[in-house]
Amino acid sequence: MSKPTYLGLLNSIAVNERKGERLLRCWAAHTQDPALAATLNFVAIREGEHAAAFEKRMCELGFAIAEDKAYTVFRDLDGLLACAASNASDADKVARLAGRRDGEDTFASFFKDTTIDPLTGELLGRYISEERDSARRLRAEYDRVLAAAGADRQAASEIAELRACVDALQRELRELRALRSVA
């Protein structure tokens, strides 16, 4: 069989899904938030399954994974893994690790190649549907984590204001007592 025109796509998906699985598992292992950990683990399982499925499809076509030829979305995987394993808050990790795609559908062009065979097309279709669902699940968790962090920051600010008021009242009471003892 000749080299399929879409082999680079399959290779890149397999490589990136494996890296995504590592990153999400690492983050899940280092969060104290059970709901976030559950979502991260769920998506990590999908990422690993996608990596294996695309590697399998490449093998069926007679080709092996070539990580050095893959387009990668993980420019600094070691740095990302270090962040995921760090003591940073989940809100800070969301800011660093959660990719924002401003409405861009990265999958829209996948089927422009009209030479994709039916088995690969079926695999790509399932992959795209699951990736979109995973993105929705992750976005919901990220939004929840960020909202909680915002509420925590707001509560901390309010507590600081209350402490300042209490401190001011205590000063006034001391001054009043001092005036009473003089009179």
Residue frames relative to the residue before (quaternion, step in Angstrom):
aa qw qx qy qz dx dy dz
M 1.0000 0.0000 0.0000 0.0000 0.00 0.00 0.00
S 0.4328 -0.6818 0.5200 0.2783 3.56 -1.01 0.77
K 0.6377 -0.5434 0.3889 0.3831 3.52 -1.26 0.45
P 0.3991 -0.7262 0.5026 0.2465 3.62 -0.66 1.07
T 0.5482 -0.6315 0.4425 0.3239 3.55 -1.07 0.74
Y 0.7076 0.4547 -0.2456 0.4819 3.58 1.18 -0.55
L 0.3459 0.7667 -0.4808 0.2477 3.60 1.26 0.19
G 0.6287 0.5410 -0.3339 0.4478 3.61 1.00 -0.77
L 0.6271 0.5286 -0.3285 0.4683 3.57 1.04 -0.76
L 0.6663 0.4970 -0.3047 0.4650 3.59 0.85 -0.95
N 0.6461 0.5294 -0.3043 0.4580 3.56 0.98 -0.91
S 0.6822 0.4903 -0.2884 0.4594 3.58 0.85 -0.97
I 0.6307 0.5179 -0.3371 0.4695 3.59 1.00 -0.77
A 0.6624 0.5138 -0.3145 0.4454 3.60 0.82 -0.95
V 0.6819 0.4903 -0.2876 0.4604 3.59 0.86 -0.96
N 0.7125 0.4616 -0.2672 0.4560 3.59 0.81 -0.97
E 0.6296 0.5266 -0.3412 0.4581 3.58 1.01 -0.68
R 0.6342 0.5148 -0.3341 0.4703 3.61 1.01 -0.72
K 0.6579 0.4902 -0.3084 0.4814 3.59 0.98 -0.80
G 0.6350 0.5314 -0.3230 0.4583 3.57 1.00 -0.79
E 0.6193 0.5378 -0.3357 0.4632 3.55 1.03 -0.79
R 0.6558 0.5154 -0.3123 0.4547 3.61 0.87 -0.91
L 0.6770 0.5067 -0.2911 0.4475 3.55 0.87 -0.97
L 0.6971 0.4722 -0.2818 0.4600 3.59 0.83 -0.96
R 0.6349 0.5152 -0.3325 0.4701 3.61 1.00 -0.74
C 0.6332 0.5304 -0.3241 0.4613 3.57 1.00 -0.83
W 0.6713 0.4861 -0.2995 0.4726 3.58 0.85 -0.95
A 0.6488 0.5277 -0.3232 0.4429 3.60 0.90 -0.91
A 0.6670 0.5064 -0.2941 0.4606 3.57 1.04 -0.76
H 0.7644 0.3704 -0.1843 0.4945 3.60 1.18 -0.44
T 0.5653 0.5570 -0.4189 0.4412 3.59 1.16 0.42
Q 0.3687 -0.7091 0.5577 0.2242 3.54 -1.23 0.57
D 0.5792 0.5887 -0.3519 0.4407 3.57 1.34 -0.05
P 0.3486 -0.7840 0.4715 0.2036 3.64 -0.28 1.21
A 0.6489 0.5120 -0.3306 0.4554 3.61 0.99 -0.75
L 0.6489 0.4957 -0.3132 0.4849 3.57 0.98 -0.83
A 0.6451 0.5249 -0.3240 0.4509 3.60 0.92 -0.88
A 0.6461 0.5247 -0.3250 0.4491 3.60 0.95 -0.84
T 0.6722 0.4828 -0.2954 0.4773 3.59 0.93 -0.88
L 0.6446 0.5176 -0.3245 0.4597 3.59 0.93 -0.87
N 0.6701 0.4923 -0.2996 0.4677 3.59 0.93 -0.86
F 0.6245 0.5415 -0.3377 0.4503 3.59 0.99 -0.82
V 0.6998 0.4519 -0.2691 0.4834 3.55 0.84 -0.99
A 0.6089 0.5495 -0.3543 0.4492 3.61 1.04 -0.68
I 0.6198 0.5293 -0.3419 0.4677 3.60 1.00 -0.78
R 0.6480 0.5095 -0.3137 0.4713 3.58 0.94 -0.87
E 0.6471 0.5258 -0.3274 0.4446 3.57 0.89 -0.94
G 0.6692 0.4989 -0.2983 0.4630 3.58 0.91 -0.89
E 0.6488 0.5074 -0.3132 0.4728 3.56 1.00 -0.82
H 0.6326 0.5183 -0.3312 0.4706 3.59 1.02 -0.75
A 0.6369 0.5283 -0.3336 0.4517 3.58 0.91 -0.89
A 0.6854 0.4821 -0.2855 0.4650 3.57 0.88 -0.95
A 0.6590 0.5191 -0.3158 0.4433 3.60 0.94 -0.85
F 0.6922 0.4574 -0.2896 0.4773 3.59 0.94 -0.83
E 0.6116 0.5186 -0.3549 0.4807 3.59 1.07 -0.62
K 0.6313 0.5262 -0.3233 0.4691 3.58 0.99 -0.83
R 0.6620 0.5039 -0.3150 0.4567 3.60 0.88 -0.90
M 0.6316 0.5231 -0.3334 0.4650 3.57 1.01 -0.77
C 0.6444 0.5135 -0.3165 0.4699 3.57 0.99 -0.82
E 0.6296 0.5307 -0.3297 0.4618 3.58 1.01 -0.80
L 0.6911 0.4546 -0.2641 0.4959 3.57 1.12 -0.67
G 0.5719 -0.6335 0.3508 0.3854 3.58 1.34 -0.08
F 0.6523 0.4986 -0.3112 0.4785 3.59 1.19 0.41
A 0.3380 -0.7326 0.5596 0.1896 3.55 -1.22 0.56
I 0.6337 -0.5034 0.4238 0.4067 3.53 -1.31 0.35
A 0.0550 -0.7615 0.6454 0.0221 3.55 -1.07 0.82
E 0.2439 -0.8228 0.4965 0.1307 3.55 0.15 1.31
D 0.6588 0.5286 -0.3145 0.4332 3.57 1.00 -0.77
K 0.7007 0.4403 -0.2714 0.4913 3.61 1.19 -0.33
A 0.5338 0.6486 -0.3954 0.3715 3.57 1.28 -0.09
Y 0.4077 -0.6175 0.6033 0.2976 3.51 -1.20 0.65
T 0.1121 -0.8290 0.5458 0.0480 3.59 -0.68 1.01
V 0.3216 -0.7275 0.5750 0.1915 3.53 -1.07 0.79
F 0.6519 0.4684 -0.2966 0.5174 3.58 1.33 -0.13
R 0.1674 -0.8341 0.5209 0.0700 3.56 0.19 1.30
D 0.7995 0.1145 -0.0254 0.5891 3.58 0.99 -0.86
L 0.0989 -0.8439 0.5253 0.0453 3.57 0.53 1.18
D 0.6371 0.5297 -0.3459 0.4404 3.61 0.92 -0.78
G 0.6594 0.4990 -0.3016 0.4746 3.58 0.97 -0.81
L 0.6476 0.5113 -0.3130 0.4704 3.56 1.02 -0.80
L 0.6465 0.5079 -0.3137 0.4750 3.58 1.00 -0.83
A 0.6297 0.5249 -0.3320 0.4667 3.59 1.01 -0.78
C 0.6384 0.5084 -0.3217 0.4800 3.58 1.00 -0.79
A 0.6648 0.5153 -0.3031 0.4479 3.60 0.87 -0.95
A 0.7213 0.4312 -0.2361 0.4879 3.59 1.05 -0.76
S 0.5343 0.6652 -0.3887 0.3478 3.58 1.26 -0.24
N 0.5790 -0.5745 0.4561 0.3560 3.53 -1.37 0.05
A 0.3439 0.7395 -0.5069 0.2792 3.59 1.24 0.23
S 0.5705 -0.5824 0.4431 0.3728 3.56 -1.16 0.52
D 0.6131 -0.5424 0.4149 0.3972 3.55 -1.22 0.41
A 0.6011 0.5511 -0.3634 0.4505 3.60 1.07 -0.63
D 0.6557 0.4881 -0.3111 0.4847 3.59 0.99 -0.80
K 0.6399 0.5178 -0.3234 0.4667 3.59 1.05 -0.74
V 0.6011 0.5403 -0.3586 0.4670 3.58 1.04 -0.73
A 0.6594 0.5187 -0.3119 0.4459 3.57 0.89 -0.93
R 0.7366 0.4188 -0.2319 0.4777 3.59 0.97 -0.80
L 0.8041 0.3653 -0.1524 0.4436 3.56 0.84 -1.00
A 0.6612 0.5170 -0.3185 0.4406 3.59 1.08 -0.59
G 0.3098 -0.7651 0.5383 0.1701 3.55 -0.52 1.16
R 0.2292 -0.7475 0.6080 0.1380 3.55 -1.01 0.82
R 0.1539 -0.8235 0.5441 0.0464 3.54 -0.85 0.99
D 0.3065 -0.8159 0.4700 0.1394 3.61 1.09 0.57
G 0.7751 -0.3899 0.1959 0.4569 3.59 0.67 1.09
E 0.5134 0.6471 -0.4241 0.3711 3.60 1.22 -0.12
D 0.2271 -0.7563 0.5990 0.1329 3.59 -0.86 0.97
T 0.2667 -0.8066 0.5101 0.1344 3.55 -0.19 1.29
F 0.6757 0.5117 -0.2932 0.4422 3.59 1.20 -0.37
A 0.4469 0.7446 -0.4228 0.2589 3.58 1.25 -0.31
S 0.7446 0.4261 -0.2316 0.4587 3.59 1.00 -0.72
F 0.4217 0.7538 -0.4433 0.2398 3.60 1.23 -0.19
F 0.7726 0.3687 -0.1993 0.4770 3.60 0.91 -0.79
K 0.3660 0.7247 -0.5020 0.2981 3.59 1.18 0.40
D 0.6217 0.5143 -0.3346 0.4869 3.58 1.20 -0.54
T 0.2477 -0.8175 0.5079 0.1112 3.57 -0.33 1.25
T 0.5950 0.5715 -0.3752 0.4225 3.61 1.24 0.01
I 0.4138 0.7094 -0.4810 0.3068 3.61 1.23 0.00
D 0.3908 -0.7293 0.5173 0.2185 3.54 -0.82 1.05
P 0.6877 -0.5206 0.3110 0.3991 3.61 -1.18 0.47
L 0.6572 0.5070 -0.3299 0.4495 3.64 0.90 -0.79
T 0.6657 0.4787 -0.2975 0.4890 3.57 0.96 -0.84
G 0.6279 0.5384 -0.3287 0.4558 3.59 1.02 -0.77
E 0.6402 0.5148 -0.3151 0.4752 3.56 1.01 -0.83
L 0.6514 0.5124 -0.3036 0.4700 3.57 0.95 -0.91
L 0.6651 0.5006 -0.3017 0.4648 3.58 0.90 -0.90
G 0.6400 0.5362 -0.3253 0.4440 3.59 0.98 -0.81
R 0.6621 0.4865 -0.2980 0.4859 3.58 0.93 -0.89
Y 0.6355 0.5463 -0.3141 0.4462 3.55 0.98 -0.93
I 0.6735 0.4973 -0.2977 0.4588 3.58 0.84 -0.98
S 0.6593 0.5083 -0.3130 0.4571 3.59 0.89 -0.90
E 0.6914 0.4698 -0.2827 0.4704 3.57 0.90 -0.88
E 0.6263 0.5296 -0.3415 0.4590 3.60 1.03 -0.69
R 0.6531 0.4992 -0.3197 0.4712 3.58 0.96 -0.79
D 0.6439 0.5023 -0.3178 0.4818 3.58 1.02 -0.76
S 0.6352 0.5231 -0.3272 0.4646 3.59 0.96 -0.81
A 0.6413 0.5224 -0.3212 0.4612 3.58 0.96 -0.85
R 0.6418 0.5124 -0.3242 0.4695 3.61 0.98 -0.79
R 0.6600 0.5074 -0.3069 0.4613 3.59 0.93 -0.90
L 0.6752 0.4865 -0.2960 0.4688 3.57 0.87 -0.95
R 0.6421 0.5257 -0.3325 0.4481 3.60 0.90 -0.88
A 0.6410 0.5187 -0.3320 0.4581 3.62 0.93 -0.82
E 0.6703 0.4791 -0.3000 0.4809 3.60 0.94 -0.82
Y 0.6433 0.5167 -0.3300 0.4585 3.58 0.92 -0.85
D 0.6460 0.5127 -0.3203 0.4661 3.59 0.95 -0.86
R 0.6446 0.5180 -0.3176 0.4639 3.59 0.99 -0.84
V 0.6611 0.5078 -0.3007 0.4634 3.58 0.91 -0.94
L 0.6803 0.4826 -0.2936 0.4670 3.59 0.90 -0.89
A 0.6314 0.5212 -0.3355 0.4659 3.60 1.03 -0.75
A 0.6498 0.5069 -0.3134 0.4717 3.59 0.97 -0.85
A 0.6477 0.5074 -0.3199 0.4697 3.58 0.96 -0.82
G 0.6362 0.5158 -0.3221 0.4748 3.58 1.03 -0.75
A 0.6463 0.5018 -0.3139 0.4816 3.58 1.00 -0.82
D 0.6321 0.5231 -0.3281 0.4681 3.59 1.02 -0.78
R 0.6565 0.4991 -0.3107 0.4727 3.58 0.96 -0.84
Q 0.6386 0.5176 -0.3187 0.4719 3.57 1.02 -0.84
A 0.6565 0.5020 -0.3114 0.4691 3.59 0.92 -0.89
A 0.6435 0.5155 -0.3231 0.4645 3.61 0.95 -0.81
S 0.6424 0.5169 -0.3170 0.4688 3.56 1.01 -0.80
E 0.6632 0.4984 -0.3019 0.4698 3.58 0.95 -0.88
I 0.6324 0.5198 -0.3274 0.4720 3.59 1.01 -0.77
A 0.6378 0.5183 -0.3268 0.4666 3.58 0.98 -0.81
E 0.6416 0.5133 -0.3197 0.4718 3.60 1.00 -0.81
L 0.6545 0.5086 -0.3113 0.4648 3.58 0.95 -0.88
R 0.6372 0.5208 -0.3286 0.4634 3.58 0.98 -0.82
A 0.6407 0.5187 -0.3233 0.4648 3.57 0.98 -0.82
C 0.6467 0.5081 -0.3174 0.4722 3.60 1.01 -0.79
V 0.6447 0.5117 -0.3131 0.4738 3.58 0.94 -0.88
D 0.6403 0.5187 -0.3225 0.4657 3.58 0.93 -0.86
A 0.6560 0.5054 -0.3078 0.4684 3.60 0.96 -0.86
L 0.6512 0.5067 -0.3116 0.4713 3.59 0.98 -0.84
Q 0.6454 0.5147 -0.3260 0.4607 3.58 0.95 -0.80
R 0.6282 0.5228 -0.3326 0.4706 3.59 1.02 -0.76
E 0.6603 0.5045 -0.3060 0.4646 3.59 0.93 -0.90
L 0.6376 0.5216 -0.3286 0.4620 3.59 1.00 -0.79
R 0.6384 0.5155 -0.3242 0.4707 3.58 0.98 -0.83
E 0.6567 0.5067 -0.3079 0.4661 3.57 0.98 -0.85
L 0.6452 0.5127 -0.3171 0.4694 3.60 0.99 -0.84
R 0.6492 0.5100 -0.3128 0.4697 3.59 0.97 -0.85
A 0.6382 0.5190 -0.3217 0.4688 3.54 1.03 -0.83
L 0.6543 0.5007 -0.3124 0.4728 3.60 0.99 -0.80
R 0.6466 0.5297 -0.3150 0.4495 3.60 1.01 -0.81
S 0.6816 0.4831 -0.2945 0.4640 3.55 0.97 -0.82
V 0.6226 0.5221 -0.3379 0.4749 3.62 1.17 -0.46
A 0.6997 0.5015 -0.2748 0.4283 3.58 0.97 -0.83
